[in-house]
Amino acid sequence: FEDQAWAIAGAVAQGLCVSRSEVWSKVQSGSPPVAVARKISTSSADAVAAQIEQLNPKPRYGSVFFRNESKRFYPNAGRAAHLLGFCVEDNTHSEDIGAAGLELIFNDRLRGKEMSQRVLVNGWGQSMEPMDEQLSLGSHGDTLVLTLDAQIQHFAETALARQVEALHAKGGICVAMDPKSGDILAAASYPSFIPDDPKTRQGEAMRNRAVLDAHQPGSVMKIFTYATALELNLISPTATIDCEGGRYSFSDG
């Protein structure tokens, strides 16, 4: 048994391109079944399967099983990372769970429901019956649609990063809104991170400055005051506004 288990560990290690001792230590770390690797690519799984097939082990002396798992994929890399957030592995389920941002807030809706189906399996633990299509669809989570414009978000992040680096600033914020609806079209914070790359999820890169940081409004609020006065017909577009030279006197009592 030990000889075949050691041979299986070698086959798995070769398929995963890791050391045999690394696989062996994981196998010995707990009672079977033990997760040797998770979230691997289809090509890696095929490579492991090919190595196991060449070895042709007897099932009763130990074997390798594969389980389909979902993995969150971010096709636009770090685009809107602070808003989207990220997921982490859930050791008790085959799906990831939201750990920050919208992934965390809407985790229950995005994750879907766990469904089960009783099926016949062979000696390798492989299903001999097709999965019920309606049951499979019922396990899918909801779709979340944002007001963000992908192109505007890209421009906002690119311009913000360029300006922060040029000024050697610690960070920056850029928010773009639809003036008619108030919809957020872009919300960029710098520095940023890539949701599915844990190495980038560190320190200041994780701070969503557009939401968490407090800012004094300053002169940017003047346009809102002017727009409100125009909407209420208190002034005309050509009216001159006396700002009293930047100073304003008032009574403190």
MOPEBEL-V68869 format. One record per residue. N is the residue number from 0. PSI is psi as a letter, one per 30 degrees, with the letter a starting at -180 (NA if undefined). D_LAST is the distance of its C-alpha to the last C-alpha in Angstrom with 2 decimals. Layout:
n: (N & N)
psi: (PSI & PSI)
d_last: (D_LAST & D_LAST)
//
This chain:
n: (0 & 1 & 2 & 3 & 4 & 5 & 6 & 7 & 8 & 9 & 10 & 11 & 12 & 13 & 14 & 15 & 16 & 17 & 18 & 19 & 20 & 21 & 22 & 23 & 24 & 25 & 26 & 27 & 28 & 29 & 30 & 31 & 32 & 33 & 34 & 35 & 36 & 37 & 38 & 39 & 40 & 41 & 42 & 43 & 44 & 45 & 46 & 47 & 48 & 49 & 50 & 51 & 52 & 53 & 54 & 55 & 56 & 57 & 58 & 59 & 60 & 61 & 62 & 63 & 64 & 65 & 66 & 67 & 68 & 69 & 70 & 71 & 72 & 73 & 74 & 75 & 76 & 77 & 78 & 79 & 80 & 81 & 82 & 83 & 84 & 85 & 86 & 87 & 88 & 89 & 90 & 91 & 92 & 93 & 94 & 95 & 96 & 97 & 98 & 99 & 100 & 101 & 102 & 103 & 104 & 105 & 106 & 107 & 108 & 109 & 110 & 111 & 112 & 113 & 114 & 115 & 116 & 117 & 118 & 119 & 120 & 121 & 122 & 123 & 124 & 125 & 126 & 127 & 128 & 129 & 130 & 131 & 132 & 133 & 134 & 135 & 136 & 137 & 138 & 139 & 140 & 141 & 142 & 143 & 144 & 145 & 146 & 147 & 148 & 149 & 150 & 151 & 152 & 153 & 154 & 155 & 156 & 157 & 158 & 159 & 160 & 161 & 162 & 163 & 164 & 165 & 166 & 167 & 168 & 169 & 170 & 171 & 172 & 173 & 174 & 175 & 176 & 177 & 178 & 179 & 180 & 181 & 182 & 183 & 184 & 185 & 186 & 187 & 188 & 189 & 190 & 191 & 192 & 193 & 194 & 195 & 196 & 197 & 198 & 199 & 200 & 201 & 202 & 203 & 204 & 205 & 206 & 207 & 208 & 209 & 210 & 211 & 212 & 213 & 214 & 215 & 216 & 217 & 218 & 219 & 220 & 221 & 222 & 223 & 224 & 225 & 226 & 227 & 228 & 229 & 230 & 231 & 232 & 233 & 234 & 235 & 236 & 237 & 238 & 239 & 240 & 241 & 242 & 243 & 244 & 245 & 246 & 247 & 248 & 249 & 250 & 251 & 252)
psi: (e & e & e & e & e & e & e & e & e & e & e & e & e & e & e & f & h & l & l & e & e & e & e & e & e & e & e & f & f & l & k & l & k & k & j & e & k & l & h & l & l & e & e & e & e & e & e & e & e & e & e & e & e & e & e & i & l & k & e & f & g & k & l & k & l & k & k & k & k & l & k & k & k & j & f & g & c & g & k & h & e & e & e & e & a & l & l & l & k & j & f & f & l & f & l & l & k & k & f & l & a & f & e & e & e & g & e & e & e & e & e & a & k & k & l & l & k & k & l & k & l & a & f & g & g & k & k & g & k & l & k & k & e & e & e & e & e & f & f & k & l & l & k & k & k & l & f & k & j & e & e & e & e & e & e & e & e & e & e & e & e & e & e & e & e & e & f & h & l & f & l & l & k & j & k & k & l & j & f & e & f & g & k & j & f & k & j & k & k & k & l & a & l & j & e & g & j & f & f & f & i & k & b & f & f & f & k & i & f & f & e & e & k & k & k & k & e & b & f & f & f & e & e & e & e & e & e & e & e & e & e & g & h & f & l & l & f & g & k & k & k & j & g & h & g & g & l & k & k & l & k & g & NA)
d_last: (92.28 & 90.54 & 92.37 & 91.39 & 87.76 & 87.61 & 89.15 & 86.62 & 83.77 & 85.29 & 85.53 & 81.89 & 80.81 & 82.76 & 81.26 & 77.70 & 78.43 & 77.46 & 79.52 & 81.87 & 80.49 & 76.98 & 78.33 & 80.52 & 77.69 & 75.69 & 78.76 & 79.29 & 75.67 & 75.98 & 78.23 & 79.26 & 78.05 & 75.87 & 73.58 & 74.89 & 72.63 & 70.00 & 68.58 & 71.46 & 72.49 & 75.39 & 77.43 & 76.98 & 78.01 & 81.06 & 81.95 & 81.87 & 83.93 & 86.49 & 86.89 & 87.31 & 89.84 & 91.95 & 91.90 & 92.88 & 91.87 & 93.10 & 90.28 & 91.34 & 90.83 & 87.26 & 85.71 & 82.63 & 80.64 & 78.08 & 75.11 & 73.03 & 69.31 & 66.41 & 64.28 & 61.01 & 61.57 & 58.89 & 60.65 & 57.74 & 57.42 & 53.78 & 52.35 & 49.12 & 49.96 & 46.49 & 46.33 & 49.95 & 50.03 & 53.47 & 56.11 & 57.98 & 61.42 & 61.82 & 64.65 & 65.50 & 65.76 & 67.14 & 63.85 & 60.76 & 57.42 & 53.97 & 51.98 & 48.89 & 47.18 & 48.61 & 51.89 & 50.28 & 48.11 & 51.06 & 53.81 & 55.35 & 55.65 & 56.90 & 59.32 & 61.36 & 63.52 & 66.38 & 69.70 & 73.13 & 76.70 & 79.94 & 82.38 & 85.67 & 85.63 & 88.44 & 89.25 & 86.64 & 83.83 & 83.73 & 83.20 & 86.29 & 84.47 & 81.94 & 78.35 & 77.44 & 75.50 & 73.31 & 72.55 & 71.59 & 69.28 & 67.65 & 66.56 & 64.55 & 60.76 & 58.47 & 57.35 & 53.71 & 52.59 & 49.40 & 47.56 & 48.04 & 50.12 & 52.57 & 52.85 & 49.11 & 48.66 & 51.40 & 49.88 & 46.42 & 47.90 & 50.17 & 47.55 & 45.04 & 47.68 & 48.78 & 45.33 & 44.38 & 47.68 & 47.38 & 44.00 & 45.16 & 42.12 & 42.04 & 41.58 & 40.32 & 39.46 & 40.50 & 39.79 & 41.24 & 40.41 & 41.90 & 39.15 & 40.69 & 41.32 & 39.06 & 42.21 & 42.22 & 45.03 & 44.73 & 42.84 & 43.99 & 43.08 & 44.69 & 46.56 & 48.50 & 51.65 & 54.77 & 54.74 & 58.41 & 58.58 & 57.40 & 57.62 & 54.68 & 52.47 & 50.90 & 47.63 & 44.96 & 47.28 & 46.57 & 42.78 & 41.65 & 38.70 & 38.01 & 37.22 & 36.21 & 34.08 & 30.31 & 29.18 & 25.95 & 26.41 & 25.28 & 26.67 & 29.23 & 26.72 & 26.54 & 29.96 & 29.00 & 26.09 & 28.54 & 31.30 & 29.25 & 28.32 & 32.04 & 33.21 & 31.06 & 32.40 & 29.00 & 30.40 & 33.92 & 35.51 & 35.69 & 32.13 & 30.22 & 26.86 & 24.51 & 22.90 & 21.43 & 23.54 & 22.06 & 18.56 & 15.46 & 12.37 & 9.04 & 5.47 & 3.78 & 0.00)
//
